[in-house]
């Protein structure tokens, strides 16, 4: 493996982890669209800053992009507070407008400058290692790696320092306000972090992959756990794993690295969506099948309880009568009886009569009483 391969993979892992950590709270707050809005609208800040400094390497471009991200959040919140539009509609009104202005400015005034729209949307990690950071003539590695490494460290420190506040304002902002925290202040501090992360990742991976890395790994992890601390760790690992998998997929297929990484993120989510132990499709199907079976058993117990000790008990409380009364076929009736008998909920006498056990009688009465 070449040094270039290692640098690209390391940068991809750092970018993916840095994006996944704040993405957890975007997913939990149901603000996934906000990451899309920020990652697109920051292009306007980059364009305006370039027109001012005329230097694509100037750090002012990052500052302007981050400020544009905050402007996007402020505009969305302003529209939302009017009460005339919903949150998704306010996001959909703001970021296409800002992004479109940036596209028009590039097309009209920066046609000869390297502000390629394809690179903006898709990015190209393969070129990132060629932008080196040199201090005193010493090559310290890819510039993007240092930028994203610093942002990753900032994300870890911020989440570590304000973990309780983030948790409280995410799940119960009203309680946070009552306890003296400022949900608004925490919201803007957090969205500033999201903007900073999106800006840092924007140059290397493009806006589309920024969205994929911020949302897909946390959404995948959310299908696997309910604990916030575990969710954060899992999101980071899933993002890093998707980055490495996507890189090697791109190498084998000779395809876009960013596109392959986004595909790997989607594949991880699809696998969890189907196979997750508690929230996956297969788990949901198993649970529904188990619930249907338990309901059949309960119907049988209630039927026996209602006819227990009555004059028609000898007729009603027999296996063959279930086919007529409960509209079950003989095979299903026999299976339900055997299963309930195995759980010691009823007994099958030699003459075919069904008798409730004390446990089965108690369960049927509890169901009828709603307890």
PyMOL commands that set and color helices and strands:
alter all, ss='L'
color gray80, all
select helices_A, chain A and resi 3-28+32-53+60-81+87-109+117-122+125-128+143-161+163-171+173-178+183-222+228-253+257-275+281-307+313-316+319-325+330-342+358-369
alter helices_A, ss='H'
color red, helices_A
select strands_A, chain A and resi 132-135+138-142+346-348+354-356
alter strands_A, ss='S'
color yellow, strands_A
deselect
rebuild
show_as cartoon
